[in-house]
Amino acid sequence: MKVTLAQINPQPGNLDANCRMITEIIKSSAAAGSDLVVFPELSVTGYPPLDLLTYSRFIDDTAAAVQKIALECTGTAAIIGAPSPNTKKRGKPLLNSAILMQNGRIDTIFNKALLPTYDVFDEYRYFEPSSSFQTAIVNGMKIAVTICEDMWDDQPFLHGKEHRSIYAISPMEEIKKLEPELIINISASPFAHNRIETRETVFCTKAKKYQIPVVMVNQTGANSDLIFDGGSLIIDRAGEIVARLPLFRESVTTYDLKKTITTGAKIPPLPGKMELIYDALTLGISDYIKKTGQKRVVIGLSGGIDSAVVAALAAQAIGSENVTGILMPSRYSSAHSVTDAEELASNLGIQRITIGIELPVAGFEKILEPVFTGTRPDVTEENIQARIRALILMAYANKFSAIVLNTSNKSEAATGYGTLYGDMAGALSVLGDLYKTEVYELAAYINRERTLIPQSSITKAPSAELKPDQHDTDSLPPYDTLDKILFRYVDLQQDRETIISAGFDEETVKRVIRLIDLSEYKRFQAPPALRVSAKAFGNGRRIPLVSAHRI
Amino acid sequence: MKVTLAQINPQPGNLDANCRMITEIIKSSAAAGSDLVVFPELSVTGYPPLDLLTYSRFIDDTAAAVQKIALECTGTAAIIGAPSPNTKKRGKPLLNSAILMQNGRIDTIFNKALLPTYDVFDEYRYFEPSSSFQTAIVNGMKIAVTICEDMWDDQPFLHGKEHRSIYAISPMEEIKKLEPELIINISASPFAHNRIETRETVFCTKAKKYQIPVVMVNQTGANSDLIFDGGSLIIDRAGEIVARLPLFRESVTTYDLKKTITTGAKIPPLPGKMELIYDALTLGISDYIKKTGQKRVVIGLSGGIDSAVVAALAAQAIGSENVTGILMPSRYSSAHSVTDAEELASNLGIQRITIGIELPVAGFEKILEPVFTGTRPDVTEENIQARIRALILMAYANKFSAIVLNTSNKSEAATGYGTLYGDMAGALSVLGDLYKTEVYELAAYINRERTLIPQSSITKAPSAELKPDQHDTDSLPPYDTLDKILFRYVDLQQDRETIISAGFDEETVKRVIRLIDLSEYKRFQAPPALRVSAKAFGNGRRIPLVSAHRI
């Protein structure tokens, strides 16, 4: 049997384009002699479709698109992902389905049993879980189809000190009784730098445990915060990967299944963490620009490492000709800030504009003077500068039809070390899921062949340059220490005592946790941040704004 | 049996304070001869606790708080709401429980079967649904305890043209087999102006259908966007309400159950829509201020109706001495804008400051001139003014420890008729769930006894005053028409064709829907908005930012 893995990049809600793409791939694969073409989870709607699924018009249009694809599905079988109606009288109205079509019609509908509803996932919001399992015959072969999370039933879910499965049933335990010869899994499994290996382990373990080969097809592309890495797989019954599609790009590849499985193959090792993150972030930027119908970005260049890394990623993602960097020096800007930013722009070949902020600063000082009489300078004056810069970036973006890329990192987002409507502004946060120490690693990766980011931007002490001789360490612990505490509290959800007992200074830990908890209101209004870790700020982490609890 | 309905206002995450409050109420009720004290759903943690439930430390602390309350629970029984561990080996680690305690220990744990996971609710994110039901004996009476949504199983859920129950089981159908004499329901049922009546109908219908009296205790207070109206009930077996606790405030009231049920009572009708909304919004403001540890607010006063209504609500909510209004006239401000705002401030007795924005406007014009050479004035220049005003408000808030109240309404939020980081800024959106036409109704309600909001603010044509002779109708259809289209698309989730076929102009409908769809990215960064309708923007409505679909 010839199986085509169609690792595509559908756009949420773009039924026409997704349907056209799927139909074309089915036709060309049929022409090339494929017996089965496999598309990702919810490939007709794109993943995640979110509340579009609550619009009956969208559901009707999706059903029509599925029927249209089925009619065109001749010469090969195909499995596409789409919502389908729950025919039972009670329960959520939709099922998350894998639809097998052959001979110009829908053959079998497989429904998802395990609905991830944690972190960034909300599937039970839309779908009824299925509890029935079946097989189908394609080209004489008995296959069973699972959908993404269906294979993750025994993935331990950390709850305190206890590891437990959060699902009451195991789809594969049911499916094995049906004795299929092949398991197909259609996925929309979002990227996190340490999740690809986990995912491969989960799938290989299942193949080996049940002694059945597995074909897994994952979505690629980025949909605002979520990046899908692709990396579709064929795994033999011994649990060895025998084929892996490329990461972070579309690929439609046909395999002779028997030959691929029996021959085996030397699969290259996965790229390192920074290569993965670099590829993920450039895809995240370019897909956001493309899918929102934009073309150009503008970035505030401070001379520091964060904005330099964002500019380098943007230049790679959408071409340096579409990137504008704006330098906005003030009385507190050091000379090297300006020269570092200039050198960066020149290294990257991006447009560079300099707009000093002193005139509006003076304007605000003057009009606020009567109101501020008798007060001392504090964070207010620093925020004014940051907000003036955001205003300039937004004005440029408005005037020249660009979007502002935000340059805040995860350490800043965590501690609230940033100004709302100031440096926290932007349409998309590129580094919002990277701690400062990871930004340094990424800068080193970007500079691996030649110096794009000036060495001085990397080596100098980080500073917001909003008052004389300011350094980040005036307000925060050194990033080496800070990031370790942040990772434990935010990513691992450890509590105060656990972190302190791991050897961190008690006062520092308490102070850092207090900063995190007190800045929920800022993060609430932050732009979407490209997710590269297993626990990003945003939709995957929901803390009450009026909470009094300090964990 | 004497039953105390403890309609309290717990703070999410504030275990110490919630535990103390619950214990004190149990003690005082016991002293007053109560046999059973009933608290709302998740009263120990406050509702909604969101991802605090994923921190093991928080779960441990909650369990300890529950034990502590149980130890003190003597002289009366009590039912409190708290998460409890799922003792099964698989499935989500927690259950959403009603814990009956008496004689200083936990007597029976009732678990929620129906977990709302739609609109603003995400309960399946945290809890395993229960499918077992039981009764307990309190003071010789056989009671069954349900939790909020458990009573809503047959509430029709609109999906397209089909009304269906989204739940596979009916808890009351199971419970009736156990023949309880009384149903207790503990709720955390958030306010929407048209939901109180629905809620009462749901509960009365159940009481009548199963011929069992019902005691429902609901949370009150506001937790950022969600407002809880209280309105706890006693319903007799005929489905008649015989007692209702007050709306929008805490109340701990003891009833002789038999006497209350047999005597019946004349329950006053529910207040009208605008009275409900007025009370809800003032509670929303005051609780946000209180629970975030703030004291003062600042509001940009434009002379228009929106900011006037917000100022009036804030003055009522936290006292006029804690409200500052800032007038920020520009070259485009009409004379009446200034006089109307001055009159408003004087009517309300709030502090008034005037800060002209011309100096920073000139500063930005000057520094942007070299970059903008050859371009025409457009929305950029309008946005600059709006952002300068936000900067001034934030500077005042930073300097004087206040928070900015946002004054955008739902019509503006829907159409994107507002400037991100400009008039869309603020810690809390007060009117973000009220269409412009509803803001007029609310203004009339506020002025019902004496003129607080100047007539001129109400009668003049709405204008952003960001360029000469600007009116909202230059960019938008008249609000009378616009709001009807918005309500159908946003609240009722009708599609284009349905709205057009209801008699609206096709081009207008298409244009309005396009505006809504294109401004998702703005709303993504909007502040939390006090929810007063059944479909507010924010967490209850999740549309992909990169969606291409036009419903």
Interface residues (C-beta under 8 A of the other chain):
Chain A: Q11 P12 G13 N14 L15 A17 G46 P48 P49 L50 D51 L52 T54 Y55 S56 R57 F58 I59 D60 K88 K89 R90 G91 K92 P93 T117 Y118 D122 Y124 R125 E128 F157 H159 G160 K161 E162 R164 S165 I166 Y167 A168 I169 N223 S224 D287 Y288 K291 T292 I353 I355 G356 I357 L359 P360 V361 A362 G363 F364 K366 I367 L368 V371 F372 T375 D378 V379 T380 N383 I384 R387 I388 A390 L391 I392 M394 A395 Y396 N398 K399 L420 Y421 A425 A427 Q493 D495 R496 E497 T498 Y521 F524 Q525 A526 P527 P528 R541 R542 I543 P544 L545 V546 S547 A548 H549 I551
Chain B: Q11 P12 G13 N14 L15 A17 G46 P48 P49 L50 D51 L52 T54 Y55 S56 R57 F58 I59 D60 K88 K89 R90 G91 K92 P93 T117 Y118 D122 Y124 R125 E128 F157 H159 G160 K161 E162 R164 S165 I166 Y167 A168 I169 N223 S224 D287 Y288 K291 T292 I353 I355 G356 I357 L359 P360 V361 A362 G363 F364 K366 I367 L368 V371 F372 T375 D378 V379 T380 N383 I384 R387 I388 A390 L391 I392 M394 A395 Y396 N398 K399 L420 Y421 A425 A427 Q493 D495 R496 E497 Y521 F524 Q525 A526 P527 P528 R541 R542 I543 P544 L545 V546 S547 A548 H549 I551
